[in-house]
């Protein structure tokens, strides 16, 4: 067989004196390509039948001198990969038929060798592929483990931050409750009802902010508040504070919608001022009345509508109160729009807050 360098023929098997069993060969011969008859056939790729080696200067003695030699190449994909060689002590021992038989054997051997090489290549490819899969699997496992560890750390950090934020909202709510209590103490010491009302209004505004932080703390969602639940709670607080529950009818038409933390406090203060304006200026004499509060979500905006069936007022006249000024300022803060219409059938205030 031609060796890996392509420069030598190495004896791989033998039948005769050099055969020591199995695939072992006694003193295997090594020929340079082109050396001897075998080397010449390996170089040319053409079979040769030599009837008298004594007259052929190329003949190379192996274990003993023989007079007849037949050599055929083993070809694979047009390239010589080895030779089959046979020698005999007698001259003219081999025939053309022997040459044809040996060429057939060489052809069969070539097929078998090609199959063996293909299987070997396939086995090597499979082994390499399995090795790559194994390496990739190990790398993937390492990545998964690192990702799991990172996720666990992030989750732990998120829990810590969530706990901290909830505690902050709880403390803010408690501090606002303290401020409300202080305002209440001052209001109780005042004899002037107008001055008392100023303190009560401040209490209501602070309470509307307190409810935002309370909902963030209790509901567990630290990024937004449920506006529907918030409106319901503010209404209950204010109607109870003004003690008008027996003379007022409240009609709520509320969609399930949400505000983020940046818009929740301004929304709460706007709602507080709109309801307080109705309670203070429309039904302050204790007369029966209807207040309708609507909260509707549209694709790009949320609309808050507070209406009453009071006497109304002339919107063309100069009419400025702290409540209305505060509503306009807060609406501008959230990039919203505030509209008010009033007539004999009552007053309607609409605030549009973009999402």
Secondary structure, 3 states (H helix, E strand, C coil): CECCCCCEEECCCCCCCCECCCCCECCCCEEECCCHHHHHHHHHCCCEEECCHHHCCCCCCCCCCCCEEEEEEEEECCEEEEEEEEEECCCCCCCHHHHHHHHHHHHHHHHHHHHHHHHHHHHHHHHHHHHHHHHHHHHHHHHHHHHHHHHHHHHHHHHHHHHHHHHHHHHHHHHHHHHHHHHHHHHHHCCCHHHHHHHHHHHHHHHHHHHHHHHHHHHCCCCEEEHHHHHHHHHHHHHHHCCCCCCEEEEEEECCCEEEHHHHHHHHHHHHHHHHHHHHHHCCCCCCEEEEEEEEECCCEEEEEEEECCCCCCCCCCCCCHHHHHHHHHHHHCCCEEEEEEECCEEEEEEEEEC
